[in-house]
């Protein structure tokens, strides 16, 4: 049988996905249904975010999760797409490194 390898904290910190150009950290406040949710971003704005179709079945997001958000080119202060979700361990590592408040 195939066993999933156990990663150490050092390996997890090496594999952390950091924001690329145009992406912002955010925390999910409320689920709205239809793969939409309210996210409070670190730039101080609250955006209505959606999960794009190509990753919709791969991401399970709940309130309180940390995510990477890509604002839309139209209405960038109000709407965005979710690009990535961090696990609790990854979010803790980001907090220790000073990326999250």
MOTASUL-V840457 format. One record per backbone hydrogen bond with DSSP energy under -1.0 kcal/mol. NH is the residue of the N-H (numbers start at 1). CO is the residue of the C=O. Records with the same first field share a line. If there is no record, write none. Layout:
BEGIN
NH->CO + CO
END
This chain:
BEGIN
12->8
13->9
14->10
15->11
23->20
24->69
26->67
27->40
28->65
29->38
30->38
32->36
33->36
37->49
38->30
39->47
40->27
41->45
42->25
44->41
47->39
48->78
49->37
50->80
51->35
55->52
59->55
64->28
65->62
67->26
68->84
69->24
70->81
72->79
78->75
79->75
80->48
81->70
82->50
83->68
84->68
86->66
91->87
92->88
93->89
94->90
95->91
96->92
97->93
99->94
END
